[in-house]
C-alpha cells in the first residue's frame, strides 16, 4: 500500500471529529516548520495539516489496524505509519507552495468569490468542530483558510498542467484481450480452519486427472463445466504490450495462442493447474478503459515532471528538530452524524457522502462541471463537522 498524497478534505464530509485521548499540543506554533527559498512556513500550520491528516487516516484505518496503527508499518515502506504520513504531509506542503510560486505560468488566480467562500468555510470549520478537537489539531481560521487556498491552487494548477497532455491513444497501444480461466492448486489445500495440507504425489496425479477431465468437458460451456466440477471461474484482461501480468507468464503465453472461443490444454505452473478460455481477442470495453488509464498515467507523469522541474530551481528545508515534535499520540474519533433520512436530503442538495472506500464527491457550487477548484473549496466547507461528545 502506498502513501497517498494529502487526502482531499472532502473525505471527512458529514463526519464529526472529537478527541478520544490526549492532553493538548506541546509544540510552539510560532516557530518555523520549514522554509521554501527563504519563505518561512509556520510550524503551527504544518502541525495542523499533519493532525488533520491524522484524523482522516484514523477514520479510514483504525478499524483495521487498531489504536496502535501509528507505530505499525501499514504502508509496507519499512517505517511506521506516523513517519510515513508526516513525510507525505511535508512533501505535499512543499509542492503546494511551489505551485503557488508558479501560478503565473498558467495564469491561475484565486478569485474574490473563492476567497470569500474560503473565509466562510474556515469559520464554519471552527464553529462545527469541538473545542477539544480544535485544540488537538492546532486549528485556527487562518490555518484552515490557508489549507483551502493551497488545495484550490493545486487543483487549478493540476487542471492546467493536465491540459498539456496528449489524450490520443491508439487501439493498438491499448488493445486488451479478455480470458476466463480456472486455477487449481496442485500442491496443497486449505481447510475451513485455515490449516494447510500438502498433497501426496498420488493426490497430485488425481487432481491433474480431474482438471484434464474438466478441460475436455469445458469446450461446450466453460462456466457450467467449471460449476459441475466445483471450480471457480475468474476473468482477466490484459494487453500484449503490458509490462507485467498478475497471471503466470506461461498462462499468458498459452492464452495468446488461442482464437476467440477456444480453450487451452491444461497449463502446469509451479503451484497450479490452469485451463483458459479466450473470451475476446479485442475487448472493446476493456480497451477503452485501458485508454483512460494510459491517459491518466501520462497526466500523472507530466504533473510529476513539472513539479520536479520546479524543485530543481528552489531550496526546501525542513526544520527537522521542530517537525519531530509533531506527534500522533492522542487519537481522534470520527463519528457519522447523518441518518438515512438526512442523507437522502443531502443527495437532493447535491451533497454526496463517503463511499465504501472512504472517498466522496464534493458539493457543487457552480453550474460548470469542470470547475474542480470550486468543488474542492465547497467540499471542504462541509468537511469534519464535529461533535461535542467528549
RODO-2510 file (C-alpha; in nm, 4 decimals, decimal comma):
residues 390
     n   res          X          Y          Z
     1     x     0,0000     0,0000     0,0000
     2     x     0,1418     0,3362    -0,0973
     3     x     0,1085     0,6577     0,0986
     4     x    -0,1393     0,8805    -0,0798
     5     x    -0,0783     1,2447    -0,1468
     6     x    -0,2631     1,4679     0,1001
     7     x    -0,6114     1,3225     0,1042
     8     x    -0,8855     1,5606    -0,0055
     9     x    -1,0635     1,7178     0,2873
    10     x    -1,3913     1,6012     0,1433
    11     x    -1,3109     1,2530     0,2757
    12     x    -1,4439     1,3690     0,6111
    13     x    -1,7629     1,5245     0,4738
    14     x    -2,0602     1,4973     0,7062
    15     x    -1,8486     1,3425     0,9799
    16     x    -1,7940     1,4662     1,3322
    17     x    -1,4484     1,4875     1,4894
    18     x    -1,3893     1,4581     1,8609
    19     x    -1,0771     1,3698     2,0578
    20     x    -1,0555     1,0264     2,2183
    21     x    -0,7479     1,0865     2,4332
    22     x    -0,4706     1,3398     2,4696
    23     x    -0,3657     1,6436     2,6714
    24     x    -0,3068     1,9050     2,4050
    25     x    -0,0264     2,0042     2,1720
    26     x     0,3152     2,0913     2,3146
    27     x     0,4617     2,2497     2,0019
    28     x     0,5305     2,6196     1,9549
    29     x     0,3232     2,7112     1,6511
    30     x     0,5096     3,0387     1,6041
    31     x     0,8322     2,8617     1,5191
    32     x     0,9368     2,7904     1,1626
    33     x     0,8492     2,4427     1,0414
    34     x     1,0160     2,4773     0,7036
    35     x     1,1474     2,7305     0,4545
    36     x     1,0997     2,7379     0,0802
    37     x     1,3581     2,9549    -0,0887
    38     x     1,3673     3,1716     0,2253
    39     x     0,9871     3,1824     0,2663
    40     x     0,9015     3,0704     0,6193
    41     x     0,6213     2,8191     0,6745
    42     x     0,4958     2,8143     1,0320
    43     x     0,5214     2,5004     1,2415
    44     x     0,1691     2,5710     1,3628
    45     x     0,0274     2,5437     1,0115
    46     x     0,2290     2,2318     0,9315
    47     x     0,1182     2,0739     1,2589
    48     x    -0,2465     2,1446     1,1724
    49     x    -0,2028     1,9904     0,8272
    50     x    -0,0479     1,6802     0,9835
    51     x    -0,3008     1,6452     1,2640
    52     x    -0,5946     1,6917     1,0307
    53     x    -0,4440     1,4251     0,8067
    54     x    -0,4095     1,2066     1,1153
    55     x    -0,7839     1,2338     1,1799
    56     x    -0,8614     1,1354     0,8203
    57     x    -0,6368     0,8300     0,8326
    58     x    -0,7793     0,7200     1,1656
    59     x    -1,1269     0,7352     1,0145
    60     x    -1,0107     0,5062     0,7344
    61     x    -0,7748     0,2609     0,9005
    62     x    -0,8278     0,2437     1,2777
    63     x    -1,0960    -0,0249     1,2440
    64     x    -0,8463    -0,2418     1,0539
    65     x    -0,5246    -0,1736     1,2432
    66     x    -0,6421    -0,0617     1,5875
    67     x    -0,5240     0,2187     1,8122
    68     x    -0,1603     0,1188     1,7637
    69     x    -0,1735     0,1827     1,3901
    70     x     0,0713     0,4746     1,4000
    71     x     0,3561     0,2531     1,5189
    72     x     0,2912    -0,0108     1,2502
    73     x     0,4388    -0,0386     0,9015
    74     x     0,0936    -0,0135     0,7445
    75     x     0,2133     0,1074     0,4034
    76     x     0,4896    -0,1508     0,3687
    77     x     0,7611     0,1104     0,3162
    78     x     0,9850    -0,0018     0,6017
    79     x     0,8825     0,2656     0,8521
    80     x     0,5995     0,3328     1,0949
    81     x     0,2799     0,4961     0,9738
    82     x     0,3341     0,8218     1,1639
    83     x     0,6684     0,8769     0,9923
    84     x     0,5230     0,7898     0,6517
    85     x     0,2270     1,0254     0,6832
    86     x     0,4364     1,3125     0,8214
    87     x     0,6812     1,2699     0,5329
    88     x     0,3889     1,2797     0,2903
    89     x     0,2485     1,5936     0,4541
    90     x     0,5845     1,7745     0,4378
    91     x     0,6268     1,6830     0,0708
    92     x     0,2735     1,7994    -0,0068
    93     x     0,3305     2,1325     0,1670
    94     x     0,6487     2,1816    -0,0368
    95     x     0,4563     2,1020    -0,3550
    96     x     0,1683     2,3359    -0,2665
    97     x     0,3932     2,6356    -0,2121
    98     x     0,5983     2,5539    -0,5220
    99     x     0,2816     2,5561    -0,7309
   100     x     0,1788     2,8850    -0,5714
   101     x     0,5055     3,0412    -0,6844
   102     x     0,4350     2,9337    -1,0439
   103     x     0,0686     3,0333    -1,0675
   104     x     0,1592     3,2947    -1,3286
   105     x     0,2968     3,0203    -1,5571
   106     x    -0,0587     2,9010    -1,6116
   107     x    -0,2439     3,2260    -1,5402
   108     x    -0,4018     3,0732    -1,2308
   109     x    -0,5706     3,3073    -0,9819
   110     x    -0,7859     3,2903    -0,6716
   111     x    -1,0998     3,4956    -0,7292
   112     x    -1,2562     3,7246    -0,4699
   113     x    -1,5593     3,4971    -0,4667
   114     x    -1,3456     3,1921    -0,3951
   115     x    -1,1606     3,3783    -0,1210
   116     x    -1,4909     3,4727     0,0399
   117     x    -1,6039     3,1098     0,0243
   118     x    -1,2830     3,0059     0,1973
   119     x    -1,3423     3,2601     0,4740
   120     x    -1,6908     3,1194     0,5267
   121     x    -1,5684     2,7587     0,5172
   122     x    -1,2895     2,8292     0,7681
   123     x    -1,5323     2,9967     1,0040
   124     x    -1,7759     2,7077     0,9738
   125     x    -1,4974     2,4580     1,0418
   126     x    -1,4084     2,6334     1,3661
   127     x    -1,7722     2,6579     1,4740
   128     x    -1,8633     2,2985     1,3949
   129     x    -1,5648     2,1227     1,5498
   130     x    -1,5490     2,0659     1,9235
   131     x    -1,3135     2,2872     2,1225
   132     x    -1,1105     1,9862     2,2236
   133     x    -1,0712     1,8689     1,8642
   134     x    -0,9714     2,2205     1,7569
   135     x    -0,7113     2,2327     2,0331
   136     x    -0,5671     1,8917     1,9472
   137     x    -0,5463     1,9725     1,5761
   138     x    -0,3964     2,3141     1,6470
   139     x    -0,6579     2,4606     1,4141
   140     x    -0,7173     2,8323     1,3572
   141     x    -0,9302     3,0091     1,0970
   142     x    -0,6087     3,1314     0,9378
   143     x    -0,4676     2,7788     0,9083
   144     x    -0,7925     2,6348     0,7734
   145     x    -0,8211     2,9051     0,5086
   146     x    -0,4573     2,8568     0,4111
   147     x    -0,5202     2,4868     0,3642
   148     x    -0,8251     2,5617     0,1491
   149     x    -0,6301     2,8185    -0,0512
   150     x    -0,3384     2,5855    -0,1201
   151     x    -0,5678     2,2997    -0,2171
   152     x    -0,7553     2,5270    -0,4555
   153     x    -0,4318     2,6464    -0,6163
   154     x    -0,3122     2,2880    -0,6529
   155     x    -0,6438     2,1858    -0,8097
   156     x    -0,6321     2,4694    -1,0622
   157     x    -0,2669     2,4143    -1,1442
   158     x    -0,3208     2,0414    -1,1883
   159     x    -0,6069     2,1079    -1,4284
   160     x    -0,3914     2,3350    -1,6441
   161     x    -0,0904     2,1023    -1,6347
   162     x    -0,3101     1,8054    -1,7290
   163     x    -0,4411     2,0024    -2,0274
   164     x    -0,0914     1,9877    -2,1808
   165     x    -0,1029     1,6097    -2,2102
   166     x    -0,1779     1,4258    -2,5362
   167     x    -0,5032     1,2356    -2,4781
   168     x    -0,4993     1,0414    -2,8039
   169     x    -0,4367     0,6685    -2,7567
   170     x    -0,4486     0,4224    -3,0449
   171     x    -0,6324     0,0902    -3,0367
   172     x    -0,3003    -0,0821    -3,0948
   173     x    -0,1421     0,0739    -2,7874
   174     x    -0,4358    -0,0004    -2,5589
   175     x    -0,5685    -0,3279    -2,7081
   176     x    -0,6951    -0,5667    -2,4410
   177     x    -0,7757    -0,9351    -2,4528
   178     x    -1,0117    -1,0969    -2,2039
   179     x    -0,9914    -1,4564    -2,0866
   180     x    -1,1814    -1,6757    -1,8459
   181     x    -0,9764    -1,9263    -1,6524
   182     x    -0,9845    -2,1903    -1,3827
   183     x    -0,6923    -2,2225    -1,1436
   184     x    -0,6488    -2,5325    -0,9276
   185     x    -0,3748    -2,5588    -0,6653
   186     x    -0,1587    -2,8597    -0,7481
   187     x     0,0446    -2,8678    -0,4266
   188     x    -0,1822    -2,8160    -0,1266
   189     x    -0,5281    -2,7346     0,0060
   190     x    -0,6539    -2,5233     0,2969
   191     x    -0,9364    -2,6449     0,5193
   192     x    -1,2082    -2,4409     0,6893
   193     x    -0,9885    -2,3883     0,9948
   194     x    -0,7164    -2,2348     0,7790
   195     x    -0,4866    -2,5348     0,8096
   196     x    -0,2769    -2,6136     0,5007
   197     x    -0,2404    -2,9754     0,3907
   198     x     0,0218    -3,0780     0,1350
   199     x    -0,0934    -3,3209    -0,1341
   200     x     0,0766    -3,6547    -0,1754
   201     x     0,2147    -3,7465    -0,5184
   202     x    -0,0842    -3,9728    -0,5731
   203     x    -0,3264    -3,6947    -0,4814
   204     x    -0,1495    -3,4564    -0,7194
   205     x    -0,1940    -3,7058    -1,0034
   206     x    -0,5634    -3,7434    -0,9201
   207     x    -0,6113    -3,3666    -0,9229
   208     x    -0,4384    -3,3424    -1,2610
   209     x    -0,6740    -3,6093    -1,3994
   210     x    -0,9734    -3,4157    -1,2664
   211     x    -0,8525    -3,0915    -1,4270
   212     x    -0,7957    -3,2715    -1,7598
   213     x    -1,1468    -3,4167    -1,7408
   214     x    -1,2812    -3,0675    -1,6804
   215     x    -1,0835    -2,9329    -1,9773
   216     x    -1,2457    -3,1853    -2,2094
   217     x    -1,5966    -3,1120    -2,0833
   218     x    -1,5469    -2,7320    -2,0906
   219     x    -1,5450    -2,6927    -2,4686
   220     x    -1,9216    -2,6532    -2,4955
   221     x    -1,9939    -2,4468    -2,1833
   222     x    -1,6892    -2,3347    -1,9861
   223     x    -1,8747    -2,1867    -1,6877
   224     x    -2,1192    -2,4754    -1,6489
   225     x    -1,8414    -2,7322    -1,6728
   226     x    -1,6487    -2,5454    -1,4045
   227     x    -1,9567    -2,5290    -1,1837
   228     x    -2,0175    -2,9030    -1,2251
   229     x    -1,6535    -2,9725    -1,1343
   230     x    -1,6683    -2,7456    -0,8310
   231     x    -1,4238    -2,4939    -0,9771
   232     x    -1,4408    -2,1146    -0,9711
   233     x    -1,4138    -1,9208    -1,2978
   234     x    -1,2132    -1,5986    -1,2945
   235     x    -1,1815    -1,3299    -1,5613
   236     x    -0,8670    -1,1451    -1,6608
   237     x    -0,7988    -0,8740    -1,9179
   238     x    -0,4533    -0,7860    -2,0436
   239     x    -0,2621    -0,6307    -2,3291
   240     x     0,0258    -0,7922    -2,5138
   241     x     0,2211    -0,4694    -2,4590
   242     x     0,1663    -0,4693    -2,0815
   243     x     0,4912    -0,4605    -1,8872
   244     x     0,3784    -0,7151    -1,6292
   245     x     0,0954    -0,9573    -1,5599
   246     x    -0,0687    -1,0819    -1,2437
   247     x    -0,1023    -1,4266    -1,4001
   248     x     0,1933    -1,6554    -1,4647
   249     x     0,3718    -1,5886    -1,7944
   250     x     0,3031    -1,9453    -1,9026
   251     x    -0,0703    -1,8768    -1,8772
   252     x    -0,0433    -1,5609    -2,0868
   253     x     0,1723    -1,7381    -2,3432
   254     x    -0,0832    -2,0158    -2,3801
   255     x    -0,3721    -1,7692    -2,3974
   256     x    -0,2063    -1,5729    -2,6780
   257     x    -0,2143    -1,8843    -2,8969
   258     x    -0,5917    -1,9128    -2,8690
   259     x    -0,8525    -1,7811    -3,1081
   260     x    -1,1751    -1,6358    -2,9753
   261     x    -1,3852    -1,9089    -2,8109
   262     x    -1,1009    -2,1621    -2,7959
   263     x    -0,9961    -2,3425    -2,4772
   264     x    -0,6369    -2,4196    -2,3850
   265     x    -0,4919    -2,7515    -2,2822
   266     x    -0,4112    -2,7913    -1,9126
   267     x    -0,1321    -2,5454    -1,8258
   268     x     0,1035    -2,6515    -1,5476
   269     x     0,2925    -2,3960    -1,3389
   270     x     0,4939    -2,4352    -1,0189
   271     x     0,1872    -2,4199    -0,7948
   272     x    -0,1242    -2,4563    -1,0096
   273     x    -0,3044    -2,6157    -1,2997
   274     x    -0,4814    -2,3715    -1,5326
   275     x    -0,7408    -2,4029    -1,8064
   276     x    -0,8036    -2,0893    -2,0129
   277     x    -1,0792    -1,9811    -2,2472
   278     x    -1,0238    -1,6869    -2,4849
   279     x    -1,3353    -1,4739    -2,4477
   280     x    -1,2269    -1,1848    -2,6679
   281     x    -0,9099    -1,1169    -2,8643
   282     x    -1,0095    -0,7490    -2,8705
   283     x    -1,2316    -0,6431    -2,5807
   284     x    -1,3664    -0,3006    -2,6794
   285     x    -1,4879    -0,2063    -2,3317
   286     x    -1,1631    -0,3062    -2,1616
   287     x    -0,9628    -0,1355    -2,4352
   288     x    -1,1470     0,1921    -2,3798
   289     x    -1,0858     0,1594    -2,0072
   290     x    -0,7170     0,0980    -2,0755
   291     x    -0,7038     0,4127    -2,2896
   292     x    -0,8338     0,6139    -1,9955
   293     x    -0,5742     0,4514    -1,7721
   294     x    -0,2948     0,5347    -2,0170
   295     x    -0,4072     0,8988    -2,0387
   296     x    -0,4226     0,9258    -1,6598
   297     x    -0,0750     0,7760    -1,6316
   298     x     0,0517     1,0328    -1,8832
   299     x    -0,1061     1,3101    -1,6785
   300     x     0,0462     1,1808    -1,3559
   301     x     0,3890     1,1522    -1,5162
   302     x     0,3695     1,5002    -1,6686
   303     x     0,2493     1,6556    -1,3430
   304     x     0,5403     1,4940    -1,1594
   305     x     0,7835     1,6171    -1,4247
   306     x     0,6573     1,9741    -1,3878
   307     x     0,6791     1,9646    -1,0077
   308     x     1,0246     1,8017    -1,0156
   309     x     1,1429     2,0736    -1,2527
   310     x     1,0177     2,3420    -1,0138
   311     x     1,2079     2,1744    -0,7301
   312     x     1,5356     2,1998    -0,9207
   313     x     1,5281     2,5788    -0,9017
   314     x     1,4358     2,6177    -0,5358
   315     x     1,5509     2,5043    -0,1906
   316     x     1,3136     2,3493     0,0623
   317     x     1,4455     2,2997     0,4149
   318     x     1,2501     2,1137     0,6807
   319     x     1,3138     2,2095     1,0427
   320     x     1,3713     1,8501     1,1499
   321     x     1,4077     1,9330     1,5196
   322     x     1,0705     2,1107     1,5462
   323     x     0,8923     1,8793     1,2978
   324     x     0,9904     1,5820     1,5174
   325     x     0,7784     1,7307     1,7966
   326     x     0,4612     1,6784     1,5935
   327     x     0,3234     1,3517     1,7303
   328     x     0,0130     1,1427     1,6730
   329     x    -0,0004     1,0234     2,0338
   330     x    -0,3563     1,1368     2,1019
   331     x    -0,6282     0,9816     1,8879
   332     x    -0,9341     1,1221     1,7160
   333     x    -1,2688     0,9509     1,6905
   334     x    -1,4755     1,0358     1,3849
   335     x    -1,8444     0,9556     1,4038
   336     x    -2,1085     0,9517     1,1332
   337     x    -2,3625     1,2217     1,2151
   338     x    -2,6139     1,1706     0,9376
   339     x    -2,9184     0,9469     0,9489
   340     x    -3,0541     0,7785     0,6364
   341     x    -3,3193     1,0493     0,6081
   342     x    -3,0683     1,3328     0,6188
   343     x    -2,8507     1,1523     0,3666
   344     x    -3,1412     1,1475     0,1220
   345     x    -3,1926     1,5188     0,1821
   346     x    -2,8236     1,5835     0,1268
   347     x    -2,8307     1,3929    -0,2003
   348     x    -3,1167     1,6089    -0,3208
   349     x    -2,8980     1,9085    -0,2416
   350     x    -2,6106     1,7588    -0,4481
   351     x    -2,4034     1,6595    -0,1447
   352     x    -2,2507     1,3126    -0,1719
   353     x    -2,1317     1,1324     0,1402
   354     x    -1,8347     0,8967     0,1616
   355     x    -1,8428     0,5712    -0,0298
   356     x    -1,7208     0,2344     0,0883
   357     x    -1,3592     0,3152     0,0088
   358     x    -1,3580     0,6385     0,2055
   359     x    -1,3964     0,8634    -0,0959
   360     x    -1,6709     1,1174    -0,1519
   361     x    -1,7768     1,3723    -0,4063
   362     x    -1,7715     1,7440    -0,3446
   363     x    -2,0807     1,9616    -0,3280
   364     x    -2,1331     2,1593    -0,6455
   365     x    -2,1156     2,5360    -0,6085
   366     x    -2,1162     2,6114    -0,9779
   367     x    -2,3030     2,5071    -1,2896
   368     x    -1,9663     2,4381    -1,4510
   369     x    -1,8880     2,0680    -1,4113
   370     x    -1,5230     2,1314    -1,4862
   371     x    -1,4816     2,3825    -1,2048
   372     x    -1,2836     2,1424    -0,9890
   373     x    -1,1430     2,4173    -0,7743
   374     x    -1,4899     2,5342    -0,6783
   375     x    -1,5836     2,1774    -0,5911
   376     x    -1,2688     2,1458    -0,3846
   377     x    -1,3453     2,4586    -0,1838
   378     x    -1,7097     2,3788    -0,1258
   379     x    -1,6409     2,0210    -0,0256
   380     x    -1,4024     2,1395     0,2369
   381     x    -1,6689     2,3763     0,3664
   382     x    -1,8648     2,0675     0,4638
   383     x    -1,5668     1,8744     0,5987
   384     x    -1,5192     1,7499     0,9506
   385     x    -1,8339     1,8735     1,1198
   386     x    -1,7556     1,7945     1,4804
   387     x    -1,9475     1,6664     1,7767
   388     x    -1,9276     1,7716     2,1395
   389     x    -1,9341     1,4060     2,2500
   390     x    -1,6349     1,4180     2,4743
***
